[in-house]
Amino acid sequence: MIAPLRLLDAGECALVAEFGDRIDTALHDRVLALDAALALSSLAGLIETVPTYRSLMVHYDPLVLPRARLAEHLLHLAAAAVGADAGPRRLWRLPACYDADFAEDLAHVAQVTGLPPTEVIRLHASARYRVYMYGFAPGWAYLGGLPAALTLPRRAAPRDRIPSGALIIAGGQAIVAGDAMPSGWHILGRTPARMFAPGRDPAFLVNVGDLITFDPVDRATHDSLSARAAAGEVLARAESG
């Protein structure tokens, strides 16, 4: 049973097309299919679309595109896009270092989950994650696909600052931190790859809907790669997903 599409106003210049109320790959596929169809429609007055776990926010100019016309267009496109392919999906391989200096919460996560630290690292690195959305801050890619054994709540006390590139988990999800920021998520490692670089084209490394997995590297390799990333090199490798 396919749930009906809900249209919700977000102020006077945005409309949210909501497909459901949970994190689900099928719902996300519908979000991406509508986003792709809307991009091809060349609708005058359309400003920007923002895909999320279960909805698509559509920013528009109401002086050019009346709300009623946009709503009708979204309902039509969503119905036509049921079961449609949202387009090519890439698998990104990011280097990841789980050295003790980069894994402040590894021992705690191992204790809470009852797993050896090596198994926590193996599970985190070997999973294939879906990029569901960008949020919170530039380059913060929210990832689904964290192994169930690593599901645990946020830290009781958030940290004032976690570094850019930190590999963090909480609530059954994973994130690659796009920049230094406060966070209550658990830190398991770090990648030298830059998820967000304002001077790079494109500034965001991966697209919503892409897949990510991690290739463990030692500390010396991480430091070498980090220097190359600082010089502008794109370290992540993309292949067909």
NUMIKOL-578780 format. One record per residue: residue in one letter; x, y, z of N, C-alpha, C in turn. Coordinates in steps of 0.02 Angstrom, whole numbers, padded with zeros to 5 digits, always signed. Each point is the difference from the previous one (the first is absolute). Layout:
REM residues N
aXYZXYZXYZ...
***
This chain:
REM residues 241
m+00042-00059+00000-00042+00059+00000+00044+00062+00000i-00009+00044-00049+00039+00061-00005-00039+00056+00035a+00031+00030+00050-00033+00053+00038-00011+00061-00045p-00056+00036+00010-00012+00059-00041+00049+00056+00016l+00014+00041-00049+00045+00056+00009-00035+00056+00037r+00034+00028+00050-00026+00057+00038+00038+00062-00021l-00035+00055-00010+00031+00064-00016-00009+00047+00058l+00055+00024+00027+00000+00042+00060+00035+00066-00016d-00032+00055+00019+00030+00066-00011+00055+00012+00051a+00056+00029-00023+00055+00020+00044+00010+00075-00013g-00039+00041+00034+00001+00072-00015-00038+00014-00064e+00016+00056-00031-00035+00021-00060+00037-00017-00064c+00060-00027+00005+00041-00011-00060+00028-00070-00005a-00028-00047+00038+00024-00069-00004-00057-00048+00013l+00002-00055-00035-00050-00053+00007+00037-00066+00011v-00022-00039+00050+00032-00063+00016-00042-00058-00024a+00029-00041-00042-00034-00061-00023+00023-00057+00045e-00045-00024+00043+00017-00050+00050-00027-00068-00019f+00045-00050+00000-00018-00067-00023-00013-00049+00057g+00020+00017+00061-00009-00047+00055+00028+00029+00064d+00006-00043+00051+00020+00023+00066+00057-00040+00030r+00042-00029-00042+00055-00042+00026+00059+00002-00048i+00057-00024+00024+00059-00008-00042-00006-00066-00037d-00005+00003-00065-00015-00060-00039+00027+00009-00070t+00034-00050-00026+00029+00007-00067-00052+00009-00055a-00058-00033+00008-00052+00006-00051-00028+00071-00001l-00011+00029+00059-00023+00070+00003+00052+00047-00030h+00063-00013+00016+00053+00043-00025+00005-00005-00076d-00010-00059-00027+00000-00008-00073-00055+00043-00032r-00058+00004+00033-00054+00042-00027+00018+00074+00004v+00033+00020+00054+00024+00069+00006+00047+00016-00057l+00048-00044-00013+00050+00013-00052-00031-00001-00069a-00049-00044-00011-00033-00003-00065-00038+00064-00014l-00035+00027+00051-00036+00063-00009+00049+00057-00012d+00055+00000+00037+00051+00052-00008+00027+00000-00071a+00015-00060-00026+00026-00006-00068-00051+00022-00052a-00063-00019+00011-00053+00019-00048-00011+00075+00001l+00003+00030+00059-00010+00072+00006+00057+00038-00034a+00061-00026+00006+00058+00032-00032-00007+00001-00076l-00032-00052-00027-00008-00004-00073-00060+00040-00025s-00042+00023+00045-00062+00033-00022+00010+00072-00021s+00056+00031+00019+00015+00070-00017-00058+00046+00018l-00026-00008+00059-00057+00039+00022+00021+00070+00019a-00030+00050-00032+00016+00070+00015-00021+00016+00072g+00044+00034+00036-00014+00019+00068+00027-00048+00051l+00027-00056-00022+00031-00048+00046+00070+00025+00018i+00014+00004+00065+00063+00027+00023+00049-00054+00021e-00021-00046+00043+00046-00050+00027-00040-00057+00029t+00029-00060-00002-00030-00058+00033+00049-00028+00052v-00029-00025+00055+00041-00026+00055-00026-00069+00019p+00032-00054-00024-00022-00067+00019+00021-00018+00071t-00044-00036+00035+00014-00024+00067-00017-00074+00003y+00000-00028+00061-00015-00071+00009-00066-00020-00033r-00051+00039+00010-00069-00020-00018-00040+00054-00034s+00032+00055-00018-00037+00056-00030+00046+00040-00046l-00032+00040-00041+00036+00046-00045-00027+00070+00012m+00044+00045+00023-00021+00070+00007+00013+00036-00065v-00050+00036-00024+00004+00035-00064-00007+00075+00014h+00054+00037-00012-00002+00073+00007-00021+00030-00067y-00045+00048+00002-00026+00028-00062-00016+00074+00009d-00008+00034-00056-00018+00071-00001-00075+00005-00011p-00040+00017+00051-00073+00000-00008-00025+00054-00048l+00042+00049-00016-00020+00051-00049+00005-00026-00071v+00038-00053-00009+00008-00030-00066-00037-00067-00004l+00002-00037+00054-00029-00067+00002-00052-00003+00056p-00064+00004-00016-00052-00003+00052+00003-00067+00038r-00017+00003+00063+00003-00059+00043-00043-00056-00028a-00060+00016-00023-00046-00051-00025+00028-00035-00061r+00034+00038-00044+00028-00031-00059+00058-00047+00018l+00042+00023+00048+00055-00042+00021-00026-00064+00033a-00051+00006+00042-00028-00059+00033-00026-00050-00050e-00035+00024-00050-00027-00044-00052+00057-00034-00038h+00052+00038-00014+00057-00027-00037+00035-00054+00041l+00009+00012+00065+00034-00049+00042-00040-00065+00005l-00066+00006+00008-00042-00060+00005+00004-00040-00065h-00001+00034-00056+00004-00034-00065+00067-00035-00008l+00055+00036+00015+00066-00029-00009+00011-00059+00048a-00023+00007+00062+00009-00054+00049-00036-00063-00022a-00061+00008-00027-00038-00058-00023+00035-00033-00059a+00026+00042-00046+00033-00027-00060+00067-00032+00017a+00031+00021+00055+00067-00024+00017+00000-00062+00044v-00058-00026+00019-00003-00059+00042+00036-00058-00035g+00050-00027+00033+00038-00055-00028+00054+00021-00049a+00007+00066-00011+00050+00024-00048+00069-00002+00030d+00051-00005-00042+00069+00001+00021+00021+00073+00011a+00028+00015+00058+00020+00068+00016+00065+00020-00035g+00031-00045-00036+00061+00018-00036+00060-00038+00026p+00059+00011-00030+00060-00036+00019+00020+00014+00072r+00027-00050+00033+00021+00005+00069+00072-00023+00004r+00042+00041+00033+00071-00016+00006+00015-00029+00069l+00050-00043+00002+00026-00026+00062+00068+00033+00013w+00004+00036+00055+00061+00035+00019+00039-00040+00052r+00064-00007-00011+00044-00033+00048+00043+00053+00033l-00010+00010+00065+00036+00050+00037+00053-00032+00045p+00062+00025+00000+00049-00026+00048-00023+00018+00070a+00012-00046+00048-00022+00011+00069+00054-00026+00047c+00017+00042+00049+00050-00019+00049-00034-00009+00068y+00011-00057+00031-00030-00015+00065+00053+00000+00055d+00054+00038-00010+00052+00007+00050-00030+00026+00065a+00030-00018+00056-00026+00019+00066-00009+00075+00007d+00045+00040-00030-00006+00072+00005-00061+00028-00035f-00027-00039-00048-00058+00022-00039-00065-00034+00022a+00004-00045+00047-00057-00043+00018-00016+00007+00075e-00016+00061+00021-00009+00014+00071-00054-00044+00032d-00050-00020-00037-00055-00037+00029+00000-00075-00017l+00053-00023-00031+00001-00070-00021-00006-00047+00060a+00037+00013+00053-00002-00045+00058-00069+00000+00032h-00032+00059+00003-00067+00005+00029-00051-00037-00043v+00003+00009-00066-00046-00035-00045+00009-00075+00006a+00063-00023+00004+00013-00071+00008-00030-00026+00065q+00007+00038+00054-00026-00022+00065-00076-00004-00002v-00033+00051-00027-00073+00002+00000-00029-00055-00045t+00031-00011-00058-00025-00050-00047+00022-00071+00017g+00050-00007+00044+00026-00066+00016+00043-00030-00054l+00025+00042-00046+00042-00023-00055+00073+00019+00012p+00047-00040-00024+00070+00020+00002+00010+00063-00043p+00045+00044+00018+00012+00060-00041+00015-00017-00073t+00036-00054-00012+00015-00018-00070-00063-00017-00039e-00050-00029+00034-00063-00017-00034-00041+00063-00012v+00002+00048+00046-00034+00064-00010+00028+00033-00063i+00066+00000-00005+00033+00030-00059-00019-00037-00063r+00002-00066+00002-00017-00040-00059-00071+00014-00023l-00046+00000+00047-00070+00012-00018-00010+00069-00030h+00030+00050+00031-00008+00068-00025+00031+00009-00069a+00059-00027-00010+00036+00010-00063-00030-00039-00057s-00027-00059+00013-00022-00045-00054-00071+00013-00023a-00038+00040+00038-00070+00013-00019-00003+00042-00064r-00055-00005-00035-00012+00042-00058-00057+00048+00018y+00017+00064+00003-00046+00051+00025-00034+00037-00058r-00063+00018+00011-00035+00043-00047+00001+00072+00026v+00015+00047-00045-00003+00071+00018-00073+00022-00005y-00031+00009+00057-00071+00019+00001-00010+00075-00009m+00044+00040+00029-00011+00072-00004+00063+00036+00026y+00005+00064-00019+00046+00045+00032-00040+00041+00051g+00030+00014+00058-00036+00039+00049+00045+00025+00055f-00028+00042+00042+00031+00028+00060+00053+00052-00018a+00047-00017-00043+00053+00045-00020+00027-00023-00068p+00033+00044-00038+00024-00018-00066+00045-00062+00001g-00016-00048-00043+00041-00060-00007-00016-00056+00049w-00048+00011+00045-00018-00053+00048-00049-00048-00034a+00026-00055-00024-00040-00050-00035-00027-00051+00049y-00066-00005+00005-00032-00048+00044-00006-00067-00036l+00026-00053+00031+00006-00065-00032-00043-00052+00034g-00037-00038-00039-00035-00059+00024+00039-00062-00019g-00013-00055+00035+00035-00062-00015+00049-00020+00054l+00000+00036+00056+00043-00020+00056-00021-00069+00025p+00046-00047+00010-00019-00066+00026-00039+00006+00065a-00052-00041+00007-00044+00004+00058+00038-00009+00066a+00054-00039-00001+00039-00012+00061+00032+00064+00027l+00005+00052-00042+00032+00062+00021-00052+00054+00017t-00062-00020+00008-00052+00049+00018+00004+00016+00074l+00008+00064+00015+00001+00023+00069-00017+00074+00000p-00025+00026+00058-00019+00071+00003+00060+00046-00001r-00014+00065-00002+00054+00049+00002+00035-00001+00068r+00057+00032+00002+00037+00008+00062-00042+00038+00051a+00009-00015+00063-00037+00036+00052+00022+00073+00003a+00063+00014-00015+00026+00068+00000+00032+00014-00068p-00028+00046-00039+00030+00016-00065+00070+00030+00007r+00040-00009-00051+00066+00032-00003-00008+00070-00028d+00043+00046+00024-00002+00069-00025+00023+00004-00073r+00042-00048-00020+00026+00002-00068+00024-00069-00021i-00022-00020-00059+00029-00059-00032+00033+00024-00065p+00052-00033-00023+00037+00025-00058-00034-00016-00066s+00018+00039-00050-00022-00015-00068+00024-00069-00020g-00043-00038-00033+00018-00067-00022-00013-00054+00051a-00024+00018+00060-00015-00050+00052-00054-00048-00025l+00008-00064+00014-00049-00051-00016-00040-00013+00063i-00064+00019-00001-00040-00001+00061-00064-00040-00010i-00026-00028+00056-00061-00040-00003-00044+00017+00059a-00066-00010-00010-00049+00007+00054-00068-00015-00029g-00044-00029+00041-00069-00011-00020-00009-00042-00062g+00046-00046-00012-00005-00043-00059+00021+00032-00065q+00033+00058+00004+00023+00035-00059+00074+00015+00005a+00029+00021-00055+00070+00019-00002+00007+00066-00037i+00054+00036+00015+00014+00064-00032+00075+00005-00011v+00019+00032-00055+00068+00024-00009-00003+00075+00012a+00032+00024+00053-00004+00071+00017+00032+00043-00055g-00038+00047-00025+00025+00043-00053+00044+00056+00024d-00005+00018+00065+00040+00053+00028+00002-00009+00075a+00045+00037+00033+00004-00003+00073-00063+00031+00030m-00029-00035+00050-00065+00020+00026-00014-00036+00065p-00040+00029+00045-00022-00038+00059-00042-00060-00021s+00002-00055+00039-00040-00059-00016-00004-00046+00059g-00057-00034+00005-00009-00052+00051+00006-00070-00028w+00021-00006-00063+00007-00066-00031+00067-00031+00021h+00005-00066-00007+00059-00037+00020+00051+00000-00057i+00063+00015+00017+00054+00004-00050+00036-00067-00004l+00001-00030-00060+00033-00065-00011+00064+00005-00040g+00010+00054-00036+00059+00006-00043-00001+00066-00037r+00041+00003-00053+00004+00062-00039+00019-00016-00071t-00026+00040-00047+00021-00006-00070+00035+00064-00021p+00054-00005-00038+00032+00061-00026-00037+00029-00060a-00049-00036-00027-00038+00024-00057-00042+00060+00020r-00006+00049-00043-00038+00061+00014-00071-00008-00029m-00049-00005+00045-00069-00006-00024-00025+00066-00028f+00027+00055+00025-00021+00066-00022+00061+00045-00007a+00007+00030-00060+00056+00045-00014-00027+00058-00042p-00010+00059+00030-00032+00056-00036+00034+00018-00066g+00066-00009-00004+00035+00018-00062+00002-00054-00052r-00031-00057+00014+00001-00057-00046-00064-00001-00041d+00003-00027-00060-00060-00008-00042-00007-00074-00018p-00051-00034+00029-00051+00026+00045+00026+00006+00072a-00030+00046+00037+00021+00011+00070-00017-00060+00044f-00057-00033-00014-00020-00059+00037+00026-00062-00036l+00033-00043+00037+00033-00057-00032-00049-00050-00029v-00051-00019+00039-00046-00053-00021-00070+00029-00008n-00040-00034-00040-00070+00020-00010-00045-00040+00046v-00057+00031+00016-00051-00037+00037-00022-00059-00044g-00003-00059+00030-00016-00061-00036+00062-00042-00016d+00059+00031+00003+00062-00038-00010+00012-00048+00058l+00049-00044-00008+00019-00048+00051+00071+00014+00023i+00014-00017+00062+00067+00011+00029+00022-00063+00037t+00063-00018-00007+00031-00050+00042+00070+00025+00017f+00032-00032+00049+00064+00024+00024+00056-00051-00010d+00058+00026-00019+00061-00041-00006+00047+00017+00057p+00008-00044+00050+00044+00015+00057+00072+00012-00021v+00031+00052+00030+00070+00015-00012+00034+00012+00067d+00066-00007+00003+00036+00012+00062+00012+00075+00009r+00029+00018+00058+00009+00071+00017+00047+00035-00049a+00055-00033-00018+00047+00031-00046-00032+00014-00068t-00040-00047-00024-00034+00010-00064-00051+00056+00006h-00037+00002+00055-00049+00054+00011+00035+00068-00003d+00056+00007+00035+00034+00064+00002+00025+00021-00069s+00025-00048-00038+00023+00014-00068-00058+00022-00044l-00056-00036+00005-00059+00017-00040-00029+00067+00021s+00002+00014+00065-00026+00064+00024+00038+00059-00030a+00066-00007-00006+00040+00053-00031-00018+00008-00073r-00013-00055-00034-00020+00004-00071-00069+00032-00007a-00046-00016+00046-00066+00030-00001+00003+00075+00012a+00044+00021+00045+00009+00071+00014+00025+00037-00061a+00037-00035-00044+00025+00030-00061-00052+00000-00056g-00059-00028+00014-00054+00002-00049-00016-00066-00034e+00036-00052+00016-00013-00065-00032-00065-00031+00026v-00039-00029-00044-00060-00037+00019+00020-00072+00013l-00006-00022+00062+00026-00065+00020-00050-00057-00012a-00064+00015+00003-00050-00052-00005-00003-00028-00071r-00012-00065-00006-00008-00032-00065-00072-00018-00012a-00025+00015-00059-00070-00013-00016-00004-00055-00052e-00048-00045+00009-00012-00052-00049-00075-00010-00005s-00023-00036-00049-00071-00012-00009-00027-00039+00060g-00057+00026+00027-00030-00034+00057-00050-00053-00020
***
